[in-house]
Amino acid sequence: MSKISILCLSAALLGSALHVEAKEGMFTPEQLPSIAGDLKKTGLAIPANSINDLTAFPMGAIVSLGGCSASFVSDKGLAVTNHHCARGSVQYNSTPENNYLKDGFLAKKIGEELPAAPGTRMFVTVDFADVTDKVTGTIDSAIQGRERYDLIEANRKALIAECESEAGFRCSVPSFFQGLEYKLIKQMEIRDVRIAYAPADSIGKYGGDIDNWMWPRHTGDFSFYRAYVGQDGKPADFSEDNVPYKPEHFLKVSAAGLKDGDFVMAAGYPGSTNRYARLSQVEYTFDWLYPTYLTLVDEWIDTIENASEEGSDARIKYEALLAGLNNFHKNTLGQLSGAKRVGLVPRRAQREEQLSAWLEKNDKQALKTALAELDAVSVEQMQMNKQNFWYNNLSRAQLLSSAQTLYRNAIEREKPDAKRESGYQERDQIRLKESVERIERRFEPSVDMAVWHKMISMYLQQPEENRVAAFDKAVGITSDTSSEELKSLLSAFYANTTLTDTETRLKLLSASREDFEKSEDPFIQLAVALFDTEMAIEDKRKALSGQAAALRPQYMQAIIEWQKSMGSLAYPDANSTLRVTYGNVMGGSPKDGLIYEPFTRLEGITEKDTGETPFDSPKKQLTLINDKQYGPYKLDAINSVPVNFLTDLDSTGGNSGSATLNANAELIGLLFDGTFESVNSDWDFDPKTTRTIHVDSRYMLWVMEYVDGANNLIEEMTIVK
């Protein structure tokens, strides 16, 4: 099989007799009937056309958390997701006195759950439709640049407004195939989400950043939320009077689990992949962007850790951010390593040469011209990104970011709702309020100032042409400003601001533009001073996006036609919409001499345990393991309870929390990670090394029953054997 065929493996190819080592493709549910033959051959026991409806079983049980996935497992709104997906809410509720990160949390009765962090949502899909004609069908091809960008946005906003005329729903119009298609997705937006159960970090984050992206793994990466609604069954804000949501569909949980080679599929909301990215974008990302981000994130992590003592309230406030930064850092290292291993740049160059040759051979000069124009626009976009990279990161300081958001909101509120920038419409006001409230438990002035000091210091090291005069003037800095002088300047900002107060920030959500422009708060004054510069950058970005919006669909049309000529059907890059990926329980050998078994055991926990974070399993758990208290969850093939397992499923970020299902669509685990060797699959699918890591349902049930006594939740779920 050619490299190109491997890279763009499709539904039609999967249905052929060709052998592959792993199943490529994060398929949209409506594509599944097209690959029904291979699904059945791989082991699916139910009809493929029974799993292609987003609102029917089992897909109707799968929900989005807006960055992670979850699934309902009872008729009382109980939903299971990854521990690391719920950890931000656990952190939000934690204090040194009640440190739920350290001790875990369990609501023994319905109604005793903790409110999740402000802004936590569950999205239940209720409708889905193709709206391509309504988004781009009426736009003349001659319209380009900012005008095209604005027309597409206006059409999307009009569709969303009509869809959301019924209260309690959130609608979106994502693009597929880089703007070749648009779909309207309607979701019930459940706003009252509560933590029902989260194991302690010593289980849910066992192995920490050391084991992250690694195999073998022994992480109990699971937690439970419960969804609440008003007594009328409709979404409502948090209230003691609310009742558990009754989903139309929920998953049964398998206590029998899996064995090596069994069929598996995962359903969830993967974030994004870049498998159709052009060569210039690949080179920019791997030669400049990722290495630059590593430098930034290294400094960011060190700054937070140096400014907050471990175990202090300040450190607790930044635990969720630190976890995310460490995860990103290790992922990026894996991306760079993977790109080098598979020769991503030459592979992508070869693909473009072959596509170009096919276009030439088939007399498709118009498409060839469009690709050249797209590459030219991409170069402009990348140059702009490089120029503004360090300036854009100055808003990592939460008070500056908050001031800019609040000021922009005041300006947007002067406009008719349909004309406002997305993110500032009436539909967004509650989210803005929640983001303001969320700062309360995720902010410490001394840490924020240390981060801002570090970001500005790195910004000052950049060439003059990458600096922003408005920022330098407003803050009072030059290339000669010393570290101590900078610290003194920034100290004045934090000493004289009122934005550290939650009530003050909330009041500013309804303040006028004039109120901001008269303010004496230094962060607000800075936001006002930067506004014109921000708008100029945004205008250029949107103009380039508008140009790309006219060209990218033509590129994807070329890809689709080319793939079709080779007997295959392209699938769209992941874009945070529901996808299904399938394959088998499978170990691997990513390189010579390195063998990955498909399952890890309870005994692996004791082998790793040091008594120190992150290898500090609870003493009760260690005793149970040493006494071989397996209960009914033992897998005879490994003579233990399986903790985590590997599959050859195709996954990416955002798949976290995805339901892992067996041949009968029963929950047999949760997808939570990939191996270090496979993270580069965001850009290039390598069937030899792609492996996905799941927490086994048997380990979940074992921990719940024997370690944490969460029998009330076990009794609530439908357990099958």
C-alpha positions in Angstrom: 0.0 0.0 0.0 1.4 3.4 -0.9 2.1 6.1 1.7 -0.6 8.2 0.2 -3.2 5.4 0.5 -2.3 4.9 4.1 -2.5 8.6 4.9 -6.0 9.0 3.4 -7.5 5.6 4.1 -11.3 5.8 3.6 -14.5 4.1 4.2 -14.4 2.4 0.8 -10.8 1.2 1.3 -11.7 -0.2 4.8 -14.4 -2.3 3.1 -12.0 -3.9 0.8 -9.9 -7.0 1.3 -6.7 -5.1 1.8 -5.0 -5.8 5.1 -4.1 -2.9 7.4 -2.5 -3.0 10.9 -4.9 -0.5 12.4 -8.2 1.1 11.3 -7.8 4.7 10.2 -10.8 7.0 10.3 -12.8 9.1 12.7 -16.1 8.6 10.9 -19.2 10.7 11.1 -22.1 8.4 12.2 -23.9 8.9 8.8 -20.8 7.3 7.1 -21.2 4.0 9.1 -23.7 2.2 6.8 -21.1 2.7 4.0 -18.6 0.6 5.9 -21.1 -1.9 7.3 -19.3 -4.8 5.7 -16.0 -4.1 7.5 -17.7 -3.3 10.7 -19.3 -6.7 10.7 -16.1 -8.4 9.6 -14.2 -6.7 12.4 -16.7 -7.9 14.9 -19.7 -5.6 15.3 -22.7 -7.8 16.4 -25.4 -5.2 15.8 -26.4 -3.7 12.4 -24.3 -0.7 11.3 -27.5 1.2 10.4 -28.6 1.0 14.0 -25.6 3.2 15.2 -25.7 5.9 12.6 -28.5 8.1 14.1 -27.1 10.7 16.5 -30.4 10.8 18.5 -31.1 7.1 18.8 -29.3 4.3 20.8 -26.4 4.1 21.4 -25.3 7.5 19.9 -28.0 9.3 21.8 -26.3 8.3 25.1 -23.1 10.0 24.1 -22.8 13.7 25.1 -20.2 16.4 24.7 -18.8 18.3 27.7 -17.3 21.0 25.3 -13.7 19.7 25.2 -14.3 16.2 26.5 -16.9 13.5 26.0 -19.2 11.6 28.4 -22.0 9.1 28.2 -25.1 8.5 30.2 -25.1 5.2 32.2 -28.4 5.5 34.1 -31.9 6.9 33.6 -31.2 9.4 36.4 -28.7 11.6 34.5 -25.6 9.8 35.7 -22.8 10.2 33.2 -19.3 8.8 33.2 -16.3 10.6 31.8 -12.5 10.7 32.4 -11.1 11.8 35.8 -9.0 14.4 34.0 -12.1 15.8 32.3 -13.9 16.4 35.6 -10.7 17.3 37.6 -11.2 21.0 36.9 -14.5 20.9 38.7 -13.0 18.9 41.6 -10.2 21.5 41.8 -12.7 24.3 41.8 -14.4 22.8 44.9 -11.1 22.0 46.7 -9.5 23.9 49.5 -6.7 22.9 51.8 -9.4 21.9 54.4 -11.4 19.9 51.9 -8.9 18.8 49.3 -11.0 16.6 47.0 -8.1 16.3 44.6 -6.2 14.4 47.3 -9.1 12.6 49.0 -11.6 12.1 46.2 -15.3 12.8 46.5 -18.4 10.6 46.6 -22.1 11.6 46.9 -23.7 8.7 48.7 -27.2 10.0 47.8 -28.8 11.8 44.9 -28.9 15.5 45.8 -25.5 15.4 47.7 -23.4 16.1 44.6 -21.1 19.1 44.3 -21.8 21.8 41.7 -19.3 21.5 38.8 -17.2 24.5 38.0 -19.1 27.5 36.5 -19.6 27.0 32.8 -19.6 23.2 32.9 -22.2 21.9 30.4 -23.6 18.7 29.0 -24.7 18.8 25.4 -27.2 16.2 24.2 -27.7 16.1 20.4 -31.4 16.3 19.3 -31.1 17.2 15.6 -28.7 17.3 12.7 -29.0 18.7 9.1 -26.9 19.6 6.1 -27.0 23.4 5.6 -24.2 23.9 3.1 -26.5 25.7 0.6 -27.7 28.1 3.3 -24.2 29.0 4.4 -22.2 29.3 1.2 -24.6 28.4 -1.6 -25.8 32.0 -2.0 -22.4 33.7 -1.9 -21.0 34.7 -5.3 -17.6 33.1 -6.0 -16.2 36.6 -6.9 -16.7 37.7 -3.3 -13.4 37.3 -1.4 -11.5 38.4 1.7 -13.2 40.1 4.7 -16.6 40.4 2.8 -16.7 36.6 2.3 -15.7 36.0 5.9 -18.5 38.2 7.1 -21.2 36.7 4.8 -20.4 33.2 6.0 -20.5 34.3 9.6 -23.8 36.1 9.1 -25.3 33.1 7.5 -24.1 30.8 10.3 -25.4 33.2 13.0 -28.8 33.4 11.3 -29.1 29.6 11.2 -28.1 29.4 14.9 -30.5 32.2 15.9 -33.4 30.4 14.3 -32.4 27.1 15.8 -32.1 28.6 19.3 -35.5 30.3 19.2 -36.5 27.4 21.5 -35.0 28.0 24.9 -32.7 25.5 26.4 -30.8 24.5 23.3 -27.4 25.3 21.9 -26.8 25.2 18.1 -23.7 25.2 16.0 -22.8 25.2 12.3 -19.4 23.5 12.0 -17.7 23.1 8.7 -16.6 19.7 7.3 -13.9 19.2 4.7 -12.5 22.7 5.3 -15.7 24.5 4.4 -16.9 22.2 1.5 -19.8 21.2 3.7 -21.6 22.8 6.7 -24.0 21.0 9.2 -26.4 22.4 11.7 -26.3 20.6 15.0 -28.9 21.2 17.7 -28.1 20.2 21.3 -29.9 20.4 24.6 -27.7 22.4 26.8 -27.8 21.1 30.4 -26.5 23.8 32.7 -26.8 22.2 36.1 -24.0 19.6 36.2 -22.8 18.2 39.4 -19.9 15.9 40.6 -21.3 12.6 41.7 -18.0 10.7 42.2 -14.3 11.3 41.5 -11.6 9.0 42.8 -8.6 10.6 44.5 -5.7 11.7 42.3 -3.8 8.7 43.7 -6.1 6.6 41.5 -7.6 8.9 38.9 -4.2 10.5 38.1 -1.9 7.6 39.1 1.4 8.0 37.3 0.8 11.7 36.7 2.9 13.4 34.0 5.5 10.7 34.2 3.2 8.0 32.8 1.2 10.4 30.6 1.1 9.2 27.0 3.1 6.1 28.1 2.5 2.4 28.2 2.2 0.4 30.4 -0.4 2.5 32.2 -2.3 2.0 35.5 -4.5 5.0 35.7 -8.1 5.0 37.0 -9.1 7.8 34.7 -12.8 7.9 35.4 -15.3 10.1 37.2 -19.1 10.6 37.3 -21.2 13.7 36.7 -24.9 14.0 37.2 -27.1 16.1 35.0 -29.9 18.1 36.6 -32.8 20.0 35.0 -35.9 21.9 36.2 -38.9 20.1 37.4 -40.4 20.6 33.9 -37.6 18.5 32.4 -36.0 21.5 30.7 -32.5 22.9 31.2 -32.2 25.3 34.1 -29.5 27.0 36.2 -28.4 25.4 39.4 -31.2 25.1 42.0 -32.0 22.9 44.9 -35.4 22.3 43.3 -33.9 20.8 40.2 -34.3 17.1 39.5 -32.0 14.5 37.8 -32.3 14.6 34.0 -33.9 11.5 32.4 -32.0 10.7 29.2 -33.9 8.9 26.4 -30.9 6.6 26.1 -28.2 5.3 28.4 -25.5 2.6 28.1 -25.3 -0.7 30.0 -22.0 -1.3 31.7 -20.2 -4.5 31.1 -18.5 -6.3 34.0 -17.5 -9.1 31.7 -15.2 -6.8 29.7 -13.0 -7.8 26.8 -10.2 -10.1 25.8 -7.3 -9.7 23.4 -8.6 -9.3 19.8 -12.2 -8.4 20.7 -14.1 -5.8 18.6 -14.2 -2.3 20.1 -15.5 1.1 19.0 -15.4 4.5 20.6 -17.9 7.2 20.3 -17.1 10.8 21.3 -16.2 14.3 20.2 -12.6 14.4 19.1 -11.1 17.9 18.9 -9.2 18.4 15.6 -6.9 16.7 13.2 -4.8 18.1 10.4 -4.4 15.2 8.0 -5.2 17.3 5.0 -2.9 20.2 6.0 -0.7 21.5 3.1 3.1 21.1 3.2 3.7 24.7 4.1 1.5 24.4 7.2 3.3 21.2 8.2 6.7 22.8 7.9 5.6 25.9 9.8 4.1 23.8 12.6 7.0 21.4 13.1 9.9 23.7 12.3 8.8 26.7 14.2 5.4 26.6 16.0 5.8 23.5 18.1 9.4 24.2 19.1 8.5 27.8 20.1 5.5 26.5 22.1 7.8 24.2 24.0 10.0 27.1 25.0 6.9 29.1 26.1 5.3 26.3 28.1 8.6 25.3 29.8 8.9 28.8 31.2 5.2 29.0 32.0 5.2 25.8 34.1 8.4 26.8 35.9 7.0 30.2 36.7 3.7 28.9 38.2 5.5 26.3 40.3 8.1 28.8 41.6 5.4 31.3 42.5 3.1 28.8 44.4 4.2 26.4 47.1 3.1 22.8 46.6 0.0 22.0 48.7 -0.8 25.7 49.2 -4.2 27.2 48.2 -2.4 29.1 45.4 -1.1 25.8 43.9 -4.5 24.2 44.2 -5.9 27.0 42.2 -3.5 26.3 39.4 -3.5 22.5 39.4 -5.9 22.2 36.5 -3.9 24.6 34.4 -0.6 22.9 35.3 -2.1 19.5 34.3 -3.1 20.9 31.0 0.3 22.6 30.3 2.2 19.4 31.2 -0.1 17.3 29.0 0.4 19.8 26.1 4.2 19.8 26.6 4.5 16.0 26.5 2.1 15.7 23.6 4.1 18.3 21.6 7.3 16.3 22.2 5.5 13.3 20.9 4.3 15.2 17.9 7.9 16.3 17.0 9.3 12.8 17.6 6.6 11.2 15.6 7.0 13.6 12.7 10.7 12.8 12.5 10.1 9.0 12.8 7.6 8.8 9.9 9.2 11.5 7.8 6.1 13.6 7.9 7.5 16.5 5.8 8.8 14.4 2.9 5.6 12.3 3.0 3.5 15.4 2.7 5.7 16.7 -0.1 5.2 13.4 -1.9 1.5 13.6 -1.5 1.3 17.1 -2.9 3.5 16.0 -5.9 1.2 13.1 -6.6 -1.9 15.2 -6.3 -0.4 17.9 -8.6 0.5 15.2 -11.2 -3.1 13.9 -11.1 -4.5 17.3 -11.5 -2.2 17.9 -14.5 -3.0 14.6 -16.1 -6.8 15.2 -15.7 -6.7 18.7 -17.1 -7.8 20.3 -13.8 -5.9 23.5 -14.2 -8.5 25.6 -12.2 -8.0 23.4 -9.2 -4.3 23.5 -9.6 -4.4 27.3 -9.7 -6.6 27.4 -6.6 -4.0 25.3 -4.7 -1.2 27.7 -5.6 -3.4 30.6 -4.4 -4.2 28.8 -1.2 -0.6 28.2 -0.5 0.2 31.9 -0.9 -2.6 32.8 1.5 -1.3 30.3 4.0 2.1 31.8 3.9 0.7 35.2 4.7 -1.3 33.7 7.6 1.8 32.0 9.0 3.9 35.1 8.7 1.2 37.0 10.6 1.1 34.3 13.3 4.8 34.4 13.8 4.8 38.2 14.1 2.1 38.3 16.7 2.9 35.1 18.6 4.6 36.6 21.6 2.3 39.6 21.8 -0.7 37.3 21.8 0.7 35.4 24.7 0.8 38.5 26.9 -2.9 38.0 27.6 -2.0 34.8 29.5 -2.2 37.2 32.5 -5.8 36.6 33.6 -6.5 40.2 34.6 -5.4 41.6 31.3 -7.4 38.9 29.4 -10.5 39.6 31.6 -10.2 43.4 31.1 -10.0 43.0 27.3 -13.0 40.6 27.2 -15.1 42.9 29.4 -14.3 46.0 27.3 -15.0 44.2 24.0 -18.3 43.0 25.5 -19.3 46.6 26.2 -18.5 47.6 22.7 -20.3 44.7 21.1 -23.4 45.3 23.2 -23.9 48.6 21.4 -24.7 46.7 18.2 -27.8 44.7 17.2 -27.4 41.2 18.4 -27.0 39.7 14.9 -24.1 42.1 14.2 -22.1 41.3 17.3 -19.0 39.2 17.2 -19.5 35.6 18.0 -18.8 35.1 21.7 -20.5 38.4 22.7 -24.1 37.9 21.6 -26.9 37.5 24.0 -26.6 33.7 23.8 -23.0 34.1 25.1 -23.7 36.4 28.1 -24.2 33.6 30.6 -20.9 32.0 29.5 -19.1 35.4 29.9 -20.6 35.6 33.4 -19.4 32.1 34.3 -15.9 32.8 33.0 -15.8 35.8 35.3 -16.9 33.7 38.2 -14.5 30.9 37.4 -11.5 33.2 38.0 -12.4 33.1 41.8 -10.8 29.7 42.3 -8.3 29.7 39.5 -6.4 33.0 40.2 -3.8 34.2 42.6 -2.5 37.8 42.1 1.1 36.9 42.9 1.1 34.0 40.5 -0.6 35.9 37.8 1.9 38.7 38.0 4.8 36.3 37.9 3.3 34.8 34.7 2.8 38.2 33.1 6.3 39.2 34.0 7.7 36.1 32.3 5.5 36.6 29.2 6.6 40.2 28.8 10.3 39.3 29.4 10.1 36.8 26.5 8.2 39.3 24.4 10.9 41.9 24.9 13.5 39.5 23.5 11.8 39.5 20.1 12.8 41.6 17.1 11.5 45.2 17.0 9.1 44.4 14.1 7.3 41.8 16.3 6.7 44.3 19.1 3.4 46.3 19.5 4.0 50.0 20.1 0.6 50.5 21.8 1.5 47.9 24.4 5.0 49.1 25.0 3.8 52.7 25.4 0.9 51.8 27.7 3.0 49.7 30.0 6.0 52.0 29.9 8.6 49.5 28.6 11.5 49.5 26.2 14.1 47.0 25.1 16.3 48.4 27.9 13.7 47.8 30.7 15.4 45.6 33.4 13.7 42.7 35.2 13.4 44.7 38.4 12.1 47.8 36.6 9.5 45.6 34.9 8.5 44.0 38.2 8.0 47.5 39.7 5.8 48.5 36.7 3.6 45.4 37.0 3.3 45.7 40.8 1.6 49.0 40.3 -1.0 47.3 38.0 -1.9 44.7 40.6 -1.8 47.1 43.5 -4.2 49.5 41.9 -6.7 47.2 40.1 -10.1 46.2 41.4 -10.5 43.3 38.9 -9.4 40.9 41.6 -12.9 41.2 43.1 -15.5 38.9 41.5 -18.4 41.3 42.1 -16.5 44.1 40.4 -15.9 42.0 37.3 -19.6 40.9 37.3 -20.8 44.5 37.3 -18.5 45.3 34.4 -20.5 42.9 32.3 -23.2 45.5 32.1 -21.0 48.6 32.0 -20.9 50.9 29.0 -18.0 51.7 26.7 -17.9 55.1 28.4 -17.6 53.5 31.8 -14.5 51.7 30.6 -12.9 54.6 28.9 -13.3 56.7 32.1 -12.0 54.0 34.3 -8.8 54.5 36.4 -8.2 50.8 36.7 -4.7 50.1 35.1 -5.8 46.9 33.4 -8.9 48.4 31.9 -6.8 51.4 30.7 -4.5 49.0 29.1 -7.3 47.1 27.4 -8.7 50.4 26.0 -5.2 51.4 24.8 -4.8 48.1 23.0 -8.2 48.0 21.4 -7.5 49.6 18.0 -4.4 47.4 17.6 -6.4 44.3 18.4 -9.0 45.3 15.9 -6.4 45.9 13.2 -4.9 42.4 13.8 -8.4 40.9 13.8 -9.4 42.6 10.5 -6.3 41.3 8.7 -6.8 37.8 10.2 -10.5 37.7 9.0 -9.6 39.0 5.6 -7.0 36.2 5.1 -9.5 33.7 6.5 -12.1 34.9 3.9 -9.6 34.4 1.1 -8.8 30.9 2.5 -12.6 30.1 2.8 -12.9 30.5 -1.0 -10.0 28.2 -1.7 -9.9 25.5 0.9 -13.2 23.8 -0.3 -11.6 23.6 -3.8 -8.6 21.9 -2.3 -10.8 19.4 -0.5 -12.8 18.8 -3.7 -9.5 18.0 -5.4 -8.6 15.5 -2.6 -12.0 13.9 -2.8 -11.9 13.4 -6.5 -8.3 12.2 -6.4 -9.2 9.7 -3.7 -12.2 8.5 -5.6 -10.1 7.9 -8.7 -8.0 5.5 -6.5 -11.1 3.7 -5.2 -11.4 5.4 -1.8 -13.6 7.9 -0.1 -12.1 10.7 2.1 -13.4 11.3 5.6 -13.4 14.8 7.2 -10.8 15.9 9.7 -12.0 15.8 13.3 -13.8 19.1 14.3 -15.3 18.5 17.7 -18.4 16.8 16.3 -19.5 13.2 17.1 -17.3 10.6 15.5 -17.0 6.8 15.7 -13.7 4.9 15.4 -13.5 1.1 15.6 -11.0 -1.8 15.6 -9.8 -4.4 18.1 -8.1 -4.8 21.4 -4.5 -5.0 20.3 -1.0 -4.7 21.8 1.9 -3.6 19.6 5.5 -3.1 18.9 6.2 0.5 18.0 9.9 -0.2 17.5 12.4 -3.0 17.5 12.5 -4.9 20.8 9.7 -3.0 22.5 6.6 -5.1 23.0 3.2 -3.7 24.3 0.9 -6.2 25.9 -2.8 -5.4 25.5 -3.7 -5.3 29.2 -2.1 -4.1 32.4 -2.9 -5.6 35.8 -3.6 -4.6 39.3 -0.2 -5.9 40.3 1.4 -3.2 38.0 0.1 -0.6 40.5 2.1 -2.1 43.4 5.2 -2.6 41.2 5.2 1.2 40.4 4.2 2.4 43.8 6.7 4.5 45.8 4.4 6.1 48.3 5.2 9.4 46.7 3.2 11.4 44.2 2.4 10.4 41.5 2.9 6.8 42.5 1.1 6.8 45.8 -1.8 4.4 45.6 -4.1 4.4 48.6 -3.0 1.9 51.3 -6.4 0.3 51.1 -6.0 -0.4 47.4 -2.5 -1.8 47.9 -3.8 -4.2 50.6 -6.6 -5.4 48.3 -4.2 -6.1 45.5 -1.7 -7.9 47.7 -4.6 -10.0 49.1 -5.7 -10.7 45.5 -9.2 -9.5 46.2 -10.3 -9.5 42.6 -14.0 -10.2 43.1 -16.0 -10.9 39.9 -13.8 -8.6 37.8 -10.8 -10.9 37.2 -9.7 -11.6 33.6 -8.4 -15.2 33.6 -6.1 -14.6 30.7 -4.0 -12.3 32.8 -4.9 -13.8 36.2 -5.8 -10.4 37.6 -8.2 -7.4 37.2 -7.3 -5.5 34.0 -6.6 -1.8 34.7 -6.0 -0.3 31.3 -6.1 -1.8 27.8 -4.8 -0.9 24.3 -6.6 -0.9 21.0 -5.8 0.2 17.5 -8.5 2.8 17.5 -7.9 6.1 15.7 -8.3 9.0 18.2 -7.0 12.4 19.1 -7.5 15.1 21.8 -11.1 15.7 22.7 -11.7 12.0 22.5 -11.0 11.9 26.2 -14.0 10.5 28.0 -15.3 8.8 24.9 -17.4 5.7 25.6 -15.5 2.5 24.6 -18.1 0.0 23.5 -18.1 -3.7 22.7 -19.8 -5.6 19.8 -23.2 -5.1 21.5 -22.7 -1.4 22.2 -22.2 -2.0 25.9 -19.7 0.2 27.8 -16.5 -1.7 28.4 -14.3 1.3 29.3 -13.3 4.9 28.6 -10.8 6.2 26.1 -8.4 8.5 27.8 -5.0 8.6 26.1 -2.8 7.5 23.3 0.7 6.1 23.4 3.7 8.5 22.9 4.5 6.9 19.6 1.0 7.6 18.2 0.3 11.2 19.1 1.5 12.3 15.7 -1.6 10.7 14.2 -3.2 14.1 14.4 -1.2 14.9 11.3 -0.3 11.5 9.8 -1.9 8.1 10.5 0.7 5.4 11.1 -1.0 2.0 11.4 2.1 0.3 13.0 2.3 2.7 15.9 -1.2 4.0 16.5 -2.5 2.7 19.8 -5.2 4.2 22.1 -5.3 3.7 25.8 -8.6 2.9 27.7 -9.5 2.4 31.4 -11.2 -0.9 31.7 -14.8 -1.0 33.1 -13.7 -3.9 35.3 -11.2 -1.7 37.0 -13.7 1.1 37.3 -16.2 -1.2 39.0 -13.5 -2.8 41.2 -12.4 0.6 42.5 -16.0 1.7 43.1 -16.9 -1.5 44.9 -13.8 -2.3 46.9 -11.9 0.9 47.4 -14.3 3.8 47.5 -17.6 2.1 48.4 -19.5 3.7 45.6 -22.0 0.8 45.6 -24.9 3.3 45.3 -23.7 4.2 41.8 -23.1 0.6 40.9 -26.7 -0.3 41.9 -28.0 2.6 39.9 -26.3 1.5 36.7 -27.3 -1.6 34.6 -24.4 -4.0 34.9 -24.2 -6.8 32.4 -21.9 -9.9 32.4 
